[in-house]
């Protein structure tokens, strides 16, 4: 039996569980969910295939025996928490473990504020990641970065999480209005890693143009940065700047995405790809920093995206222009790469993976 351990975002967990339940035999996959306070009570109801764990003690009394018996272990996001001690103590389990890398769990080494506690966590991570058997992720550049930073000999396996936003719904929402106002989406969360202020300053030269800036600041729960962004954006753009502070339903957020014309992602690392992929499918113009693994990955697929760093040197016509033929081609590529059939093929490969030295 395969054991899957989950932390992180609810929407992606929900989408994955629906996908695996519809396409694979759950009797061969035990799902372990850490805590339960945010879980959908219907979907995450505990049963013989889903175990909900509250607290660290159950890791030893309930989960450890399951992990010892498991054929393979899948860690869906490696949390930076006291649970790292567990994996450090039982490093022998890592020989049959697949770390499904999200992004934040890799880039902790770069994003963290250095304290005694974060240094301790990084000490544990260096030893844990080094011994993981397989690293599975969306972008191979992230795997290569993990190899470089953590000196791991883990094998690589390509995987994609089923997106919680359905393309069929996006097609229904797609708008072809002739509105003159250009709506610009800035970032995907309140996290300072969006570098909102830098983008707002870069766009300030367009403050007199017919634009509307939309800035999602609900996700990530960083109130201090959100308030700073709001004050700065309002000072430059006045009522042309709009922040999103409430958590929106997927349907409502899809409406926002369908109505924007341009999206600017200024992250220094792979982040916000769920938004990016949905926007590409909708035919929107996307700016991403060219020094990120996500930029290189999307370019390798033949997708037309633009370098955020170029905005500084563009006039407004250059900034907003986007050939519809590029938009159409992007949609074809995204629809191919992120289709249900492709998801099934990719996850079948990952779930049936043979791990060397796994007895």
C-alpha positions as a Python dict, from the first residue, in 0.01 Angstrom:
ca = {
    (1, 'X'): (0, 0, 0),
    (2, 'X'): (110, 358, -71),
    (3, 'X'): (81, 612, 212),
    (4, 'X'): (21, 977, 119),
    (5, 'X'): (88, 1248, 379),
    (6, 'X'): (-72, 1586, 316),
    (7, 'X'): (-13, 1938, 442),
    (8, 'X'): (-88, 2267, 274),
    (9, 'X'): (-366, 2417, 69),
    (10, 'X'): (-716, 2274, 92),
    (11, 'X'): (-823, 2339, -266),
    (12, 'X'): (-539, 2138, -417),
    (13, 'X'): (-591, 1856, -168),
    (14, 'X'): (-958, 1847, -254),
    (15, 'X'): (-889, 1846, -626),
    (16, 'X'): (-629, 1569, -588),
    (17, 'X'): (-852, 1347, -373),
    (18, 'X'): (-1141, 1382, -616),
    (19, 'X'): (-906, 1296, -901),
    (20, 'X'): (-746, 993, -736),
    (21, 'X'): (-1083, 865, -615),
    (22, 'X'): (-1222, 884, -969),
    (23, 'X'): (-926, 735, -1151),
    (24, 'X'): (-741, 495, -920),
    (25, 'X'): (-804, 218, -670),
    (26, 'X'): (-806, 392, -332),
    (27, 'X'): (-763, 57, -158),
    (28, 'X'): (-398, 78, -264),
    (29, 'X'): (-356, 433, -133),
    (30, 'X'): (-396, 546, 227),
    (31, 'X'): (-442, 922, 267),
    (32, 'X'): (-308, 1080, 587),
    (33, 'X'): (-429, 1434, 657),
    (34, 'X'): (-254, 1643, 923),
    (35, 'X'): (-516, 1819, 1142),
    (36, 'X'): (-875, 1867, 1028),
    (37, 'X'): (-992, 2216, 1118),
    (38, 'X'): (-1009, 2343, 758),
    (39, 'X'): (-1120, 2026, 587),
    (40, 'X'): (-1441, 1983, 393),
    (41, 'X'): (-1633, 1754, 626),
    (42, 'X'): (-1795, 1555, 347),
    (43, 'X'): (-1485, 1499, 138),
    (44, 'X'): (-1248, 1445, 428),
    (45, 'X'): (-1465, 1222, 644),
    (46, 'X'): (-1239, 965, 804),
    (47, 'X'): (-1276, 613, 663),
    (48, 'X'): (-1060, 310, 590),
    (49, 'X'): (-871, 502, 321),
    (50, 'X'): (-843, 841, 495),
    (51, 'X'): (-677, 895, 833),
    (52, 'X'): (-694, 1233, 1005),
    (53, 'X'): (-410, 1302, 1249),
    (54, 'X'): (-428, 1566, 1522),
    (55, 'X'): (-110, 1623, 1721),
    (56, 'X'): (238, 1473, 1709),
    (57, 'X'): (184, 1173, 1938),
    (58, 'X'): (-34, 997, 1681),
    (59, 'X'): (255, 1016, 1435),
    (60, 'X'): (430, 761, 1652),
    (61, 'X'): (134, 554, 1770),
    (62, 'X'): (-69, 542, 1447),
    (63, 'X'): (134, 660, 1150),
    (64, 'X'): (476, 508, 1218),
    (65, 'X'): (351, 145, 1193),
    (66, 'X'): (173, 234, 867),
    (67, 'X'): (486, 395, 724),
    (68, 'X'): (700, 96, 817),
    (69, 'X'): (459, -136, 632),
    (70, 'X'): (409, 100, 335),
    (71, 'X'): (536, 5, -7),
    (72, 'X'): (600, 372, -86),
    (73, 'X'): (554, 696, 106),
    (74, 'X'): (448, 1017, -68),
    (75, 'X'): (506, 1344, 116),
    (76, 'X'): (283, 1603, -50),
    (77, 'X'): (473, 1917, 58),
    (78, 'X'): (750, 1890, 316),
    (79, 'X'): (639, 2112, 606),
    (80, 'X'): (886, 2322, 800),
    (81, 'X'): (777, 2228, 1149),
    (82, 'X'): (856, 2006, 1445),
    (83, 'X'): (757, 1707, 1226),
    (84, 'X'): (1102, 1736, 1066),
    (85, 'X'): (1239, 1574, 1383),
    (86, 'X'): (1026, 1267, 1308),
    (87, 'X'): (1172, 1230, 958),
    (88, 'X'): (1523, 1292, 1092),
    (89, 'X'): (1489, 1016, 1352),
    (90, 'X'): (1334, 771, 1106),
    (91, 'X'): (1552, 856, 805),
    (92, 'X'): (1544, 490, 701),
    (93, 'X'): (1190, 550, 576),
    (94, 'X'): (1321, 803, 327),
    (95, 'X'): (1465, 522, 111),
    (96, 'X'): (1110, 452, -5),
    (97, 'X'): (984, 810, 6),
    (98, 'X'): (875, 1038, -279),
    (99, 'X'): (887, 1406, -191),
    (100, 'X'): (630, 1586, -406),
    (101, 'X'): (779, 1933, -411),
    (102, 'X'): (550, 2235, -425),
    (103, 'X'): (783, 2532, -418),
    (104, 'X'): (771, 2694, -75),
    (105, 'X'): (901, 2368, 76),
    (106, 'X'): (1209, 2393, -146),
    (107, 'X'): (1267, 2768, -130),
    (108, 'X'): (1260, 2781, 250),
    (109, 'X'): (1639, 2799, 240),
    (110, 'X'): (1606, 3126, 46),
    (111, 'X'): (1291, 3278, 199),
    (112, 'X'): (1348, 3211, 567),
    (113, 'X'): (1450, 3469, 824),
    (114, 'X'): (1761, 3337, 995),
    (115, 'X'): (1706, 3252, 1362),
    (116, 'X'): (1822, 2969, 1586),
    (117, 'X'): (1495, 2785, 1516),
    (118, 'X'): (1508, 2825, 1136),
    (119, 'X'): (1874, 2726, 1140),
    (120, 'X'): (1777, 2411, 1330),
    (121, 'X'): (1501, 2332, 1082),
    (122, 'X'): (1739, 2383, 791),
    (123, 'X'): (1994, 2154, 961),
    (124, 'X'): (1725, 1882, 969),
    (125, 'X'): (1613, 1950, 612),
    (126, 'X'): (1965, 1913, 474),
    (127, 'X'): (1987, 1563, 613),
    (128, 'X'): (1631, 1463, 526),
    (129, 'X'): (1628, 1588, 166),
    (130, 'X'): (1969, 1432, 103),
    (131, 'X'): (1823, 1086, 172),
    (132, 'X'): (1487, 1111, -7),
    (133, 'X'): (1464, 849, -284),
    (134, 'X'): (1264, 1047, -539),
    (135, 'X'): (1174, 1412, -588),
    (136, 'X'): (860, 1465, -795),
    (137, 'X'): (767, 1810, -916),
    (138, 'X'): (612, 2009, -1192),
    (139, 'X'): (923, 2199, -1297),
    (140, 'X'): (1249, 2009, -1340),
    (141, 'X'): (1445, 2325, -1265),
    (142, 'X'): (1320, 2305, -905),
    (143, 'X'): (1447, 1947, -879),
    (144, 'X'): (1785, 2056, -1014),
    (145, 'X'): (1794, 2336, -759),
    (146, 'X'): (1717, 2086, -480),
    (147, 'X'): (2005, 1868, -600),
    (148, 'X'): (2240, 2164, -601),
    (149, 'X'): (2137, 2302, -261),
    (150, 'X'): (2091, 1978, -68),
    (151, 'X'): (2340, 1745, -243),
    (152, 'X'): (2070, 1483, -283),
    (153, 'X'): (2099, 1186, -516),
    (154, 'X'): (1721, 1156, -543),
    (155, 'X'): (1579, 1056, -881),
    (156, 'X'): (1346, 1292, -1064),
    (157, 'X'): (985, 1219, -1157),
    (158, 'X'): (760, 1464, -1340),
    (159, 'X'): (419, 1529, -1188),
    (160, 'X'): (135, 1781, -1199),
    (161, 'X'): (-140, 1832, -945),
    (162, 'X'): (-488, 1848, -1095),
    (163, 'X'): (-581, 2215, -1097),
    (164, 'X'): (-876, 2310, -874),
    (165, 'X'): (-994, 2545, -1150),
    (166, 'X'): (-1167, 2356, -1429),
    (167, 'X'): (-1093, 2468, -1784),
    (168, 'X'): (-1449, 2379, -1886),
    (169, 'X'): (-1575, 2649, -1651),
    (170, 'X'): (-1316, 2896, -1773),
    (171, 'X'): (-1444, 2850, -2129),
    (172, 'X'): (-1792, 2948, -2011),
    (173, 'X'): (-1652, 3257, -1838),
    (174, 'X'): (-1425, 3368, -2122),
    (175, 'X'): (-1515, 3720, -2222),
    (176, 'X'): (-1464, 3893, -2554),
    (177, 'X'): (-1580, 4239, -2453),
    (178, 'X'): (-1435, 4544, -2625),
    (179, 'X'): (-1378, 4738, -2299),
    (180, 'X'): (-1109, 5003, -2328),
    (181, 'X'): (-990, 4984, -1966),
    (182, 'X'): (-697, 4746, -1926),
    (183, 'X'): (-732, 4539, -1612),
    (184, 'X'): (-400, 4431, -1461),
    (185, 'X'): (-366, 4156, -1202),
    (186, 'X'): (-68, 4203, -971),
    (187, 'X'): (61, 3897, -787),
    (188, 'X'): (-141, 3622, -625),
    (189, 'X'): (-124, 3681, -249),
    (190, 'X'): (-30, 3912, 37),
    (191, 'X'): (312, 3753, 64),
    (192, 'X'): (604, 3998, 38),
    (193, 'X'): (754, 3751, -211),
    (194, 'X'): (524, 3905, -472),
    (195, 'X'): (736, 4223, -455),
    (196, 'X'): (424, 4434, -508),
    (197, 'X'): (587, 4769, -435),
    (198, 'X'): (848, 4718, -705),
    (199, 'X'): (576, 4647, -962),
    (200, 'X'): (360, 4940, -851),
    (201, 'X'): (658, 5171, -892),
    (202, 'X'): (734, 5021, -1232),
    (203, 'X'): (373, 5079, -1344),
    (204, 'X'): (354, 5431, -1203),
    (205, 'X'): (445, 5578, -1543),
    (206, 'X'): (109, 5440, -1669),
    (207, 'X'): (-97, 5602, -1390),
    (208, 'X'): (-271, 5839, -1633),
    (209, 'X'): (-366, 5561, -1874),
    (210, 'X'): (-707, 5390, -1880),
    (211, 'X'): (-615, 5105, -1645),
    (212, 'X'): (-746, 4920, -1339),
    (213, 'X'): (-505, 4742, -1104),
    (214, 'X'): (-636, 4439, -914),
    (215, 'X'): (-422, 4310, -629),
    (216, 'X'): (-520, 3987, -443),
    (217, 'X'): (-409, 4031, -80),
    (218, 'X'): (-622, 3774, 100),
    (219, 'X'): (-415, 3459, 68),
    (220, 'X'): (-98, 3418, 284),
    (221, 'X'): (-233, 3625, 580),
    (222, 'X'): (44, 3887, 592),
    (223, 'X'): (-153, 4190, 713),
    (224, 'X'): (142, 4425, 749),
    (225, 'X'): (253, 4380, 388),
    (226, 'X'): (-105, 4397, 261),
    (227, 'X'): (-160, 4736, 428),
    (228, 'X'): (168, 4870, 294),
    (229, 'X'): (71, 4763, -60),
    (230, 'X'): (-275, 4920, -29),
    (231, 'X'): (-135, 5251, 93),
    (232, 'X'): (132, 5258, -178),
    (233, 'X'): (-101, 5152, -460),
    (234, 'X'): (-372, 5402, -363),
    (235, 'X'): (-119, 5684, -337),
    (236, 'X'): (-1, 5628, -694),
    (237, 'X'): (-317, 5513, -872),
    (238, 'X'): (-606, 5641, -657),
    (239, 'X'): (-932, 5464, -734),
    (240, 'X'): (-762, 5279, -1021),
    (241, 'X'): (-612, 5052, -755),
    (242, 'X'): (-832, 4776, -611),
    (243, 'X'): (-730, 4523, -347),
    (244, 'X'): (-896, 4189, -275),
    (245, 'X'): (-892, 4126, 99),
    (246, 'X'): (-1156, 3856, 146),
    (247, 'X'): (-1115, 3488, 70),
    (248, 'X'): (-1317, 3429, -247),
    (249, 'X'): (-1487, 3113, -364),
    (250, 'X'): (-1322, 2944, -665),
    (251, 'X'): (-1615, 3049, -886),
    (252, 'X'): (-1592, 3414, -783),
    (253, 'X'): (-1215, 3418, -828),
    (254, 'X'): (-1251, 3266, -1173),
    (255, 'X'): (-1475, 3559, -1264),
    (256, 'X'): (-1193, 3795, -1164),
    (257, 'X'): (-940, 3605, -1373),
    (258, 'X'): (-1168, 3598, -1675),
    (259, 'X'): (-1198, 3976, -1673),
    (260, 'X'): (-830, 4076, -1647),
    (261, 'X'): (-619, 4152, -1954),
    (262, 'X'): (-266, 4134, -1815),
    (263, 'X'): (-111, 3953, -1518),
    (264, 'X'): (223, 4045, -1360),
    (265, 'X'): (401, 3790, -1138),
    (266, 'X'): (713, 3940, -983),
    (267, 'X'): (816, 3645, -765),
    (268, 'X'): (1183, 3557, -753),
    (269, 'X'): (1091, 3189, -751),
    (270, 'X'): (830, 2946, -881),
    (271, 'X'): (500, 3061, -733),
    (272, 'X'): (141, 3131, -832),
    (273, 'X'): (137, 2880, -1118),
    (274, 'X'): (-227, 2788, -1065),
    (275, 'X'): (-318, 3147, -1150),
    (276, 'X'): (-72, 3164, -1437),
    (277, 'X'): (-197, 2847, -1607),
    (278, 'X'): (-560, 2954, -1579),
    (279, 'X'): (-480, 3297, -1722),
    (280, 'X'): (-282, 3147, -2008),
    (281, 'X'): (-577, 2925, -2093),
    (282, 'X'): (-798, 3234, -2094),
    (283, 'X'): (-565, 3399, -2345),
    (284, 'X'): (-428, 3668, -2114),
    (285, 'X'): (-89, 3834, -2141),
    (286, 'X'): (144, 3716, -1864),
    (287, 'X'): (460, 3872, -1727),
    (288, 'X'): (692, 3649, -1518),
    (289, 'X'): (1051, 3715, -1416),
    (290, 'X'): (1287, 3548, -1662),
    (291, 'X'): (1523, 3431, -1386),
    (292, 'X'): (1266, 3187, -1240),
    (293, 'X'): (1230, 2815, -1307),
    (294, 'X'): (863, 2866, -1399),
    (295, 'X'): (953, 3111, -1678),
    (296, 'X'): (1202, 2867, -1827),
    (297, 'X'): (956, 2579, -1801),
    (298, 'X'): (672, 2763, -1974),
    (299, 'X'): (907, 2883, -2247),
    (300, 'X'): (1024, 2524, -2301),
    (301, 'X'): (662, 2426, -2375),
    (302, 'X'): (647, 2693, -2646),
    (303, 'X'): (423, 2926, -2445),
    (304, 'X'): (440, 3300, -2516),
    (305, 'X'): (509, 3485, -2191),
    (306, 'X'): (694, 3806, -2117),
    (307, 'X'): (971, 3913, -1881),
    (308, 'X'): (855, 4126, -1589),
    (309, 'X'): (1190, 4304, -1587),
    (310, 'X'): (1120, 4445, -1936),
    (311, 'X'): (825, 4655, -1816),
    (312, 'X'): (1066, 4920, -1694),
    (313, 'X'): (1169, 4992, -2054),
    (314, 'X'): (829, 4968, -2224),
    (315, 'X'): (583, 5235, -2327),
    (316, 'X'): (214, 5166, -2268),
    (317, 'X'): (145, 5029, -2616),
    (318, 'X'): (431, 4783, -2585),
    (319, 'X'): (316, 4685, -2236),
    (320, 'X'): (-45, 4606, -2331),
    (321, 'X'): (-10, 4466, -2683),
    (322, 'X'): (-59, 4090, -2729),
    (323, 'X'): (-111, 3910, -3058),
    (324, 'X'): (-426, 3695, -3050),
    (325, 'X'): (-242, 3419, -3237),
    (326, 'X'): (-8, 3387, -2936),
    (327, 'X'): (-308, 3368, -2703),
    (328, 'X'): (-466, 3093, -2914),
    (329, 'X'): (-144, 2892, -2922),
    (330, 'X'): (-101, 2925, -2546),
    (331, 'X'): (-451, 2790, -2491),
    (332, 'X'): (-383, 2487, -2711),
    (333, 'X'): (-63, 2403, -2523),
    (334, 'X'): (-218, 2445, -2177),
    (335, 'X'): (-520, 2237, -2274),
    (336, 'X'): (-288, 1958, -2394),
    (337, 'X'): (-47, 1957, -2100),
    (338, 'X'): (-313, 1987, -1830),
    (339, 'X'): (-579, 1755, -1966),
    (340, 'X'): (-747, 1478, -1764),
    (341, 'X'): (-583, 1214, -1982),
    (342, 'X'): (-239, 1361, -1918),
    (343, 'X'): (-303, 1379, -1543),
    (344, 'X'): (-396, 1008, -1544),
    (345, 'X'): (-84, 910, -1734),
    (346, 'X'): (144, 1115, -1510),
    (347, 'X'): (-2, 994, -1180),
    (348, 'X'): (-17, 634, -1296),
    (349, 'X'): (355, 657, -1360),
    (350, 'X'): (421, 813, -1019),
    (351, 'X'): (202, 572, -821),
    (352, 'X'): (355, 269, -993),
    (353, 'X'): (710, 399, -966),
    (354, 'X'): (979, 143, -885),
    (355, 'X'): (1223, 274, -627),
    (356, 'X'): (1572, 129, -631),
    (357, 'X'): (1689, -38, -307),
    (358, 'X'): (1329, -43, -185),
    (359, 'X'): (1283, -385, -31),
}
